[in-house]
Amino acid sequence: MLVYPSAIDLSSCTLQHLAGLLAGHRRRIGSRWRRLTCGWQALHVLAHLRCGDPYARLAAGFRIGIATVYRYIREVVDLLAGLAPTLEQAMHTVRRKAYVILDGTLLPIDRPYYSGKKKHHGMNAQVPADPTGRLIWVSDALPGATHDLTAARTHHIPAILAAGDIKYWADKAYQGAGPNPRPVPRQEPARLEPTSQPGPRQNPQPRRTRHGDFEGLADPAKAPLQHHPHHRHRRPRTRQLIKTENVQC
């Protein structure tokens, strides 16, 4: 087995914070001895969540069993997921914003929920973001075939936003969600005269952003969920995906 130095693009404060949480958790459950200390377990879990290192590689690098790797990761994910804010708690942050952006994203998995729209398996998650595209909250995951409006109503997002009189931008999938969503402004395609010749494009922007300023604003919030290294080597199962994405929030 060859070993090489590597790095994680996180600060030491993150490692110390997670190690402190693990130390308190071990005291509460009365854990006497572990193969890895709190600091090493925190480093081992961060390598998986941040870099997407698979279980077998972590087991060889930290000289522990694959089953131990799984238990350590599940323990930390459950611990961090318990600290994730609820939607009601996230509303305190939302009320300080001029408006929010509501959009849905499909989190890739290997089974069993297939999305006919995206042509692959995945889970639907609703993502409210601030005007700059910064992630505020992530909903629990639903089957990938769930419509965005149905998913938002399942999590009571439109009702809570309407109760707080909070304005939010949403695409056409959320039509009928309530009185407060602002639809995406659309532009009518330019019509050429019968005698005119088609000239160069007046709008050099990509087609995805030509129908309004909303398109693309929520991408910074969805990018960590869609393209996170955690999905690179081994796509997670459904229950693991729900808690892991709440940890990213």
C-alpha positions, 0 to 999 in steps of 0.5 A: 500500500502506497501512501502520499501526502494530501490536503483538504481545503478547510481551515484548522478551525473547522477541524477543531470545531468538529473535534470538540463536537465529537468530544462532547458527544463521546462524553454524553454517550459514555464512550470509553475507547475508540480506535481513532481520537476525536481529532483523527475521526474529525479529519477522517470524516472531513476527508470523506465529506469534502474530498469524496474519498471512498470508504476503502481508501479511508480504511487503508489510510487510517488503518481501520476497517471499512465497517468502522469507517462507515460507523464513524461517518454516520455518527458525525453526519447524524451529529451535524444533521441534528444541528442543521436549522429548521425552516422556521429557524431559517425564516429569521435569516430570510426576514432580513433579506429583501427577497429570496430565490426559491428553486429545486435541484435534483441530487444524483443517486444510483437508485431507486427514484428516476426523474423523467425530466433529467433522465437519471435517478435522483432526489428532489430538494428545495433550495431557498437562497438569498439575493446573492445566491448564497444557500440559506436552507435545504429541504429533505429530499423527495423522489426525483419525479416529484414536481417542484411545486409539489415538493415546495408545498410538501415542505410548506415553504410557500405557506410559511413565506406567505405568512411572513409576507416575504417576497421571493423569485421563482421560475414557472414551475412554481406558478400557483404557489401563492400570492407572493412569488414573482415569476421570471420575466420573459422576452418575446422572440424578435420577429423578422420582416419578410424581406429582412435577412437574419443578422448577428445575435443581439444578445450574446448571452447563453440561451439559459439566461436570456429569459430573465435575470432569475436564471442562474442566480440560484446556481451558486446555492445548488452547485455544492449539492449537485457537484459535491465531491461526495457524489464523485466516487460512490453515490449515496443511498437515499437516507444517507443523502438526505442527512448529508445534504443537510450537513452541507447547508 
